[in-house]
């Protein structure tokens, strides 16, 4: 008994193939959510490890591809680029590069509250999912967005960053595993110049 591979289709394999070619449009068409969502094998730790690693690989690739597609569309179709940035963050909610791109997008930076909400959600996911703080670059953007409109902003902190490797992050907490309280951010007083 055999299976004709030409007749067999798998959305995850098609996604990874398109992602490997850098074809973000095709890859995102194939991405239908978490890999093997809802599928489990009782008492099989090896399977659990494998499927968790595969889910994470696909999730991160989808987030990167969404961000890359948004960068390509930014000049020709800003609305579509914004939707892809939002999807990239939704697909990989701990991807700091994607979250910063969304917070810095022209449609978002006009609304500082929306940009800060994106970065606040990222901060919460990093702490909850990975027990890490945001990178210095993300914290600098957050601080720059909090500057009152009357003060000149640091354009370097607000400018979209070049896509780079994910930052090295330091674990939160102490040796006993307790998480520290979040550091307070400076919040400008309303009406103060």
VOKE-333962 format. One record per residue (C-alpha): residue in one letter; x, y, z. Coordinates in Angstrom, 3 decimals, decimal comma. Each point is the difference from the previous one (the first is absolute). Example, Ala and Ser with C-alpha at 12.3 -4.5 7.8 and 13.67 -1.06 7.14 Angstrom:
2
<r resn="A" xx="12,300" yy="-4,500" zz="7,800"/>
<r resn="S" xx="1,370" yy="3,440" zz="-0,660"/>
# end
This chain:
193
<r resn="X" xx="0,000" yy="0,000" zz="0,000"/>
<r resn="X" xx="1,309" yy="3,437" zz="-0,830"/>
<r resn="X" xx="-0,989" yy="3,641" zz="-0,192"/>
<r resn="X" xx="0,467" yy="2,044" zz="-3,147"/>
<r resn="X" xx="1,700" yy="3,143" zz="1,354"/>
<r resn="X" xx="-1,210" yy="1,978" zz="-3,046"/>
<r resn="X" xx="-3,616" yy="-0,573" zz="1,116"/>
<r resn="X" xx="0,576" yy="0,705" zz="3,669"/>
<r resn="X" xx="-0,289" yy="3,612" zz="1,197"/>
<r resn="X" xx="0,878" yy="1,374" zz="3,403"/>
<r resn="X" xx="-0,515" yy="3,676" zz="0,820"/>
<r resn="X" xx="2,953" yy="0,009" zz="2,418"/>
<r resn="X" xx="2,349" yy="-1,508" zz="-2,619"/>
<r resn="X" xx="-1,299" yy="2,425" zz="-2,649"/>
<r resn="X" xx="0,474" yy="2,892" zz="2,446"/>
<r resn="X" xx="3,592" yy="-1,003" zz="0,817"/>
<r resn="X" xx="0,805" yy="-0,496" zz="-3,688"/>
<r resn="X" xx="-1,325" yy="3,462" zz="-0,916"/>
<r resn="X" xx="1,728" yy="1,527" zz="3,037"/>
<r resn="X" xx="3,269" yy="-1,612" zz="-1,053"/>
<r resn="X" xx="-0,350" yy="1,687" zz="-3,399"/>
<r resn="X" xx="-0,747" yy="3,336" zz="1,711"/>
<r resn="X" xx="-3,466" yy="0,085" zz="-1,607"/>
<r resn="X" xx="-1,893" yy="1,677" zz="2,850"/>
<r resn="X" xx="-3,261" yy="0,289" zz="-1,958"/>
<r resn="X" xx="-0,236" yy="-3,727" zz="-0,711"/>
<r resn="X" xx="1,264" yy="-0,961" zz="3,452"/>
<r resn="X" xx="-2,603" yy="2,101" zz="1,796"/>
<r resn="X" xx="-2,770" yy="-1,451" zz="-2,197"/>
<r resn="X" xx="0,989" yy="-3,455" zz="1,265"/>
<r resn="X" xx="0,274" yy="1,012" zz="3,656"/>
<r resn="X" xx="-3,209" yy="-1,057" zz="1,690"/>
<r resn="X" xx="0,934" yy="0,350" zz="3,642"/>
<r resn="X" xx="1,901" yy="-2,043" zz="2,538"/>
<r resn="X" xx="1,587" yy="-3,179" zz="-1,323"/>
<r resn="X" xx="-2,087" yy="-3,055" zz="0,987"/>
<r resn="X" xx="-2,188" yy="2,145" zz="2,265"/>
<r resn="X" xx="-2,055" yy="-2,191" zz="2,307"/>
<r resn="X" xx="1,900" yy="-3,177" zz="-0,903"/>
<r resn="X" xx="1,654" yy="-1,858" zz="2,862"/>
<r resn="X" xx="1,526" yy="-3,379" zz="0,685"/>
<r resn="X" xx="-0,490" yy="-1,187" zz="3,569"/>
<r resn="X" xx="3,115" yy="-0,784" zz="2,026"/>
<r resn="X" xx="2,464" yy="0,790" zz="-2,779"/>
<r resn="X" xx="2,438" yy="2,674" zz="1,146"/>
<r resn="X" xx="2,115" yy="-0,370" zz="-3,159"/>
<r resn="X" xx="-3,006" yy="0,873" zz="-2,167"/>
<r resn="X" xx="-0,908" yy="2,940" zz="2,244"/>
<r resn="X" xx="3,537" yy="1,395" zz="-0,309"/>
<r resn="X" xx="0,052" yy="-0,498" zz="-3,774"/>
<r resn="X" xx="-3,405" yy="1,573" zz="-0,636"/>
<r resn="X" xx="0,747" yy="2,955" zz="2,309"/>
<r resn="X" xx="3,278" yy="0,701" zz="-1,804"/>
<r resn="X" xx="-1,679" yy="-0,316" zz="-3,412"/>
<r resn="X" xx="-2,868" yy="2,319" zz="1,038"/>
<r resn="X" xx="2,479" yy="2,605" zz="1,196"/>
<r resn="X" xx="2,081" yy="-0,287" zz="-3,192"/>
<r resn="X" xx="-3,062" yy="0,515" zz="-2,202"/>
<r resn="X" xx="-1,403" yy="2,793" zz="2,187"/>
<r resn="X" xx="3,279" yy="1,925" zz="-0,056"/>
<r resn="X" xx="0,455" yy="-0,488" zz="-3,744"/>
<r resn="X" xx="-3,536" yy="1,278" zz="-0,633"/>
<r resn="X" xx="0,677" yy="3,070" zz="2,143"/>
<r resn="X" xx="3,251" yy="0,727" zz="-1,869"/>
<r resn="X" xx="-1,679" yy="-0,460" zz="-3,367"/>
<r resn="X" xx="-2,877" yy="2,284" zz="0,944"/>
<r resn="X" xx="2,462" yy="2,695" zz="1,043"/>
<r resn="X" xx="2,022" yy="-0,429" zz="-3,214"/>
<r resn="X" xx="-3,149" yy="0,242" zz="-2,097"/>
<r resn="X" xx="-1,062" yy="3,146" zz="1,858"/>
<r resn="X" xx="3,357" yy="1,608" zz="-0,724"/>
<r resn="X" xx="-0,420" yy="-0,757" zz="-3,722"/>
<r resn="X" xx="-3,563" yy="1,356" zz="-0,070"/>
<r resn="X" xx="0,614" yy="3,119" zz="2,099"/>
<r resn="X" xx="0,654" yy="2,293" zz="-2,975"/>
<r resn="X" xx="-2,657" yy="-1,320" zz="-2,382"/>
<r resn="X" xx="-2,863" yy="-1,055" zz="2,289"/>
<r resn="X" xx="0,328" yy="1,399" zz="3,545"/>
<r resn="X" xx="-3,353" yy="-1,440" zz="1,133"/>
<r resn="X" xx="0,993" yy="-3,517" zz="-1,079"/>
<r resn="X" xx="3,416" yy="0,494" zz="1,623"/>
<r resn="X" xx="-1,700" yy="0,968" zz="3,258"/>
<r resn="X" xx="-2,199" yy="-3,115" zz="-0,106"/>
<r resn="X" xx="3,073" yy="-2,178" zz="-0,566"/>
<r resn="X" xx="1,839" yy="1,674" zz="2,899"/>
<r resn="X" xx="-2,989" yy="-0,709" zz="2,239"/>
<r resn="X" xx="-0,078" yy="-3,593" zz="-1,214"/>
<r resn="X" xx="3,753" yy="-0,388" zz="0,571"/>
<r resn="X" xx="-0,449" yy="1,075" zz="3,634"/>
<r resn="X" xx="-3,033" yy="-2,261" zz="0,409"/>
<r resn="X" xx="1,917" yy="-2,967" zz="-1,441"/>
<r resn="X" xx="3,093" yy="0,554" zz="2,137"/>
<r resn="X" xx="-0,965" yy="2,143" zz="3,007"/>
<r resn="X" xx="3,481" yy="-0,084" zz="1,562"/>
<r resn="X" xx="1,788" yy="1,193" zz="-3,158"/>
<r resn="X" xx="1,401" yy="3,373" zz="1,033"/>
<r resn="X" xx="0,997" yy="1,004" zz="-3,542"/>
<r resn="X" xx="-3,577" yy="-0,527" zz="-1,245"/>
<r resn="X" xx="-1,519" yy="1,816" zz="2,990"/>
<r resn="X" xx="2,318" yy="2,990" zz="-0,423"/>
<r resn="X" xx="-0,812" yy="0,156" zz="-3,716"/>
<r resn="X" xx="-3,711" yy="0,068" zz="0,830"/>
<r resn="X" xx="0,510" yy="2,663" zz="2,676"/>
<r resn="X" xx="2,057" yy="2,094" zz="-2,425"/>
<r resn="X" xx="-2,316" yy="-0,369" zz="-2,992"/>
<r resn="X" xx="-1,263" yy="3,362" zz="-1,225"/>
<r resn="X" xx="-3,596" yy="-0,965" zz="0,698"/>
<r resn="X" xx="0,863" yy="-0,858" zz="3,603"/>
<r resn="X" xx="2,497" yy="2,702" zz="0,942"/>
<r resn="X" xx="-2,657" yy="2,639" zz="-0,560"/>
<r resn="X" xx="-1,767" yy="-1,649" zz="2,922"/>
<r resn="X" xx="2,541" yy="-0,308" zz="2,792"/>
<r resn="X" xx="-2,455" yy="-1,904" zz="2,184"/>
<r resn="X" xx="-0,341" yy="-2,731" zz="-2,641"/>
<r resn="X" xx="3,778" yy="-0,233" zz="-0,405"/>
<r resn="X" xx="0,463" yy="-0,231" zz="3,776"/>
<r resn="X" xx="-2,711" yy="-2,670" zz="0,188"/>
<r resn="X" xx="1,934" yy="-2,117" zz="-2,535"/>
<r resn="X" xx="3,182" yy="0,339" zz="2,052"/>
<r resn="X" xx="-1,853" yy="-0,619" zz="3,287"/>
<r resn="X" xx="-1,483" yy="-3,203" zz="-1,384"/>
<r resn="X" xx="3,472" yy="-1,058" zz="-1,139"/>
<r resn="X" xx="1,432" yy="0,715" zz="3,459"/>
<r resn="X" xx="-2,738" yy="-2,123" zz="1,615"/>
<r resn="X" xx="0,488" yy="-2,913" zz="-2,429"/>
<r resn="X" xx="3,777" yy="0,014" zz="0,432"/>
<r resn="X" xx="-0,400" yy="-0,123" zz="3,787"/>
<r resn="X" xx="-2,782" yy="-2,609" zz="-0,026"/>
<r resn="X" xx="1,288" yy="-2,280" zz="-2,768"/>
<r resn="X" xx="3,773" yy="0,321" zz="0,248"/>
<r resn="X" xx="0,652" yy="1,696" zz="3,371"/>
<r resn="X" xx="2,162" yy="2,675" zz="-1,651"/>
<r resn="X" xx="0,049" yy="3,787" zz="-0,257"/>
<r resn="X" xx="-0,350" yy="1,819" zz="-3,330"/>
<r resn="X" xx="3,256" yy="0,906" zz="-1,736"/>
<r resn="X" xx="1,665" yy="3,374" zz="0,487"/>
<r resn="X" xx="-1,147" yy="0,979" zz="-3,503"/>
<r resn="X" xx="-3,636" yy="-0,701" zz="0,858"/>
<r resn="X" xx="0,258" yy="1,850" zz="3,319"/>
<r resn="X" xx="1,583" yy="3,008" zz="-1,769"/>
<r resn="X" xx="-2,875" yy="0,116" zz="-2,484"/>
<r resn="X" xx="-2,528" yy="-0,217" zz="2,829"/>
<r resn="X" xx="1,695" yy="2,864" zz="1,853"/>
<r resn="X" xx="0,188" yy="2,108" zz="-3,188"/>
<r resn="X" xx="-3,720" yy="-0,500" zz="-0,598"/>
<r resn="X" xx="-0,724" yy="1,185" zz="3,540"/>
<r resn="X" xx="1,690" yy="3,375" zz="-0,582"/>
<r resn="X" xx="-2,495" yy="2,878" zz="-0,015"/>
<r resn="X" xx="-0,816" yy="1,291" zz="-3,475"/>
<r resn="X" xx="1,503" yy="3,389" zz="0,880"/>
<r resn="X" xx="3,474" yy="-1,503" zz="0,496"/>
<r resn="X" xx="2,075" yy="-0,966" zz="-3,009"/>
<r resn="X" xx="0,020" yy="-3,758" zz="-0,455"/>
<r resn="X" xx="3,099" yy="-2,017" zz="-0,605"/>
<r resn="X" xx="-0,541" yy="-0,812" zz="-3,657"/>
<r resn="X" xx="2,530" yy="-2,837" zz="0,182"/>
<r resn="X" xx="-2,077" yy="-1,732" zz="2,695"/>
<r resn="X" xx="-3,196" yy="0,363" zz="-2,035"/>
<r resn="X" xx="1,430" yy="-0,894" zz="-3,403"/>
<r resn="X" xx="-0,767" yy="-3,536" zz="-1,131"/>
<r resn="X" xx="2,907" yy="-2,233" zz="0,842"/>
<r resn="X" xx="1,707" yy="-2,185" zz="-2,535"/>
<r resn="X" xx="-1,009" yy="-3,621" zz="0,389"/>
<r resn="X" xx="2,675" yy="-1,734" zz="2,003"/>
<r resn="X" xx="0,476" yy="-3,120" zz="2,001"/>
<r resn="X" xx="-2,198" yy="-0,259" zz="3,074"/>
<r resn="X" xx="1,598" yy="1,625" zz="3,034"/>
<r resn="X" xx="1,660" yy="-2,012" zz="2,717"/>
<r resn="X" xx="-2,330" yy="0,199" zz="2,956"/>
<r resn="X" xx="0,673" yy="-0,361" zz="3,680"/>
<r resn="X" xx="-2,312" yy="-2,163" zz="2,113"/>
<r resn="X" xx="-2,238" yy="1,711" zz="2,514"/>
<r resn="X" xx="-0,067" yy="-0,898" zz="3,646"/>
<r resn="X" xx="2,375" yy="-1,150" zz="2,614"/>
<r resn="X" xx="1,523" yy="-3,355" zz="0,807"/>
<r resn="X" xx="-3,220" yy="-1,002" zz="1,770"/>
<r resn="X" xx="-1,959" yy="0,638" zz="-3,222"/>
<r resn="X" xx="-2,005" yy="2,950" zz="1,332"/>
<r resn="X" xx="-0,760" yy="2,663" zz="-2,585"/>
<r resn="X" xx="0,780" yy="3,594" zz="0,998"/>
<r resn="X" xx="-2,593" yy="2,717" zz="-0,194"/>
<r resn="X" xx="0,168" yy="1,835" zz="-3,347"/>
<r resn="X" xx="2,127" yy="3,112" zz="0,007"/>
<r resn="X" xx="-2,129" yy="3,150" zz="-0,068"/>
<r resn="X" xx="0,221" yy="2,093" zz="-3,156"/>
<r resn="X" xx="0,115" yy="3,762" zz="0,101"/>
<r resn="X" xx="-3,431" yy="1,322" zz="-0,822"/>
<r resn="X" xx="-0,037" yy="3,677" zz="-0,918"/>
<r resn="X" xx="-2,449" yy="2,255" zz="1,828"/>
<r resn="X" xx="-2,841" yy="1,206" zz="-2,215"/>
<r resn="X" xx="0,462" yy="3,582" zz="-1,138"/>
<r resn="X" xx="3,648" yy="0,249" zz="1,091"/>
<r resn="X" xx="2,349" yy="1,221" zz="-2,687"/>
# end
